[in-house]
Amino acid sequence: MPLSIRCRHTTGLNWTAIGIENVGFSDQAILGDRRQLHASLLLTRWLQCRYRIAQRNVIGHNESLSSPTTTTSSRRSSTRRTPTGTTPT
């Protein structure tokens, strides 16, 4: 997808999330695919460097509801905290 298009990835984090989808029907199938796992790790590291994403802000779906950047609003709020602690405008 072009970077100018916002996609639905995970509820509460769509305003800031970058989603990486893996191919497989189970955790075991995905984690057992060494080539795919390696590619995911390389892509994650590249995205971290490209967008200056701190390690603490790299999360999985199971961690989305406990993320400090999660919101229940569908629109960006002027009071929402970003991973760096600043408020978006």
C-alpha positions as CSV (number, residue, x, y, z in Angstrom):
1,M,0.0,0.0,0.0
2,P,1.2,3.5,-0.6
3,L,2.2,5.3,2.6
4,S,-0.5,7.9,1.9
5,I,-3.3,5.4,2.5
6,R,-4.4,4.4,6.0
7,C,-5.6,0.8,6.3
8,R,-7.4,-0.9,9.0
9,H,-4.9,-3.0,10.9
10,T,-5.7,-3.1,14.6
11,T,-8.5,-1.4,16.4
12,G,-7.3,1.5,18.5
13,L,-4.0,1.8,16.7
14,N,-4.9,2.4,13.1
15,W,-3.8,6.1,13.4
16,T,-0.2,5.0,14.1
17,A,0.2,1.3,13.4
18,I,2.3,-0.3,10.6
19,G,1.1,-3.8,10.0
20,I,3.1,-6.8,8.9
21,E,1.1,-9.7,7.8
22,N,2.5,-13.2,7.8
23,V,1.2,-16.1,5.7
24,G,0.1,-19.2,7.6
25,F,-2.9,-20.8,9.3
26,S,-1.4,-21.1,12.8
27,D,1.3,-19.6,15.0
28,Q,3.3,-22.9,14.5
29,A,3.1,-22.6,10.7
30,I,4.3,-19.0,10.8
31,L,7.0,-19.4,13.4
32,G,8.2,-22.6,11.8
33,D,8.8,-20.9,8.4
34,R,12.4,-19.7,8.9
35,R,12.5,-17.7,5.7
36,Q,9.3,-15.8,6.4
37,L,10.3,-15.2,10.0
38,H,13.7,-13.9,9.0
39,A,12.1,-11.6,6.4
40,S,9.7,-10.3,9.0
41,L,12.5,-9.5,11.4
42,L,14.5,-7.7,8.7
43,L,11.5,-5.7,7.7
44,T,10.7,-4.8,11.3
45,R,14.3,-3.6,11.8
46,W,14.2,-1.6,8.6
47,L,10.9,0.1,9.6
48,Q,12.3,0.9,13.0
49,C,15.3,2.6,11.5
50,R,13.3,4.3,8.7
51,Y,10.7,5.7,11.0
52,R,12.7,5.9,14.2
53,I,10.5,3.5,16.1
54,A,11.8,2.5,19.5
55,Q,12.0,-1.2,20.4
56,R,9.4,-0.7,23.2
57,N,6.9,0.5,20.6
58,V,7.2,-2.7,18.5
59,I,4.2,-4.8,19.6
60,G,2.1,-7.7,18.5
61,H,-1.7,-7.9,18.2
62,N,-2.0,-9.4,21.7
63,E,-0.4,-6.3,23.1
64,S,-2.4,-3.7,21.3
65,L,-5.0,-3.0,24.0
66,S,-2.2,-2.4,26.6
67,S,-0.3,0.0,24.3
68,P,-0.1,3.6,25.6
69,T,-1.0,4.8,22.1
70,T,-4.2,2.8,21.9
71,T,-7.4,4.9,21.5
72,T,-11.0,4.0,21.2
73,S,-11.8,7.0,19.0
74,S,-11.8,6.7,15.3
75,R,-10.4,10.2,14.9
76,R,-7.1,11.5,16.1
77,S,-7.4,13.2,19.5
78,S,-5.3,16.2,20.4
79,T,-4.7,14.6,23.7
80,R,-3.5,11.3,22.5
81,R,0.1,10.5,23.5
82,T,2.5,9.3,20.9
83,P,5.3,6.8,21.6
84,T,7.7,9.7,22.1
85,G,5.4,11.5,24.6
86,T,4.5,14.4,22.3
87,T,1.0,15.3,21.4
88,P,0.1,15.3,17.6
89,T,-1.5,18.4,16.1
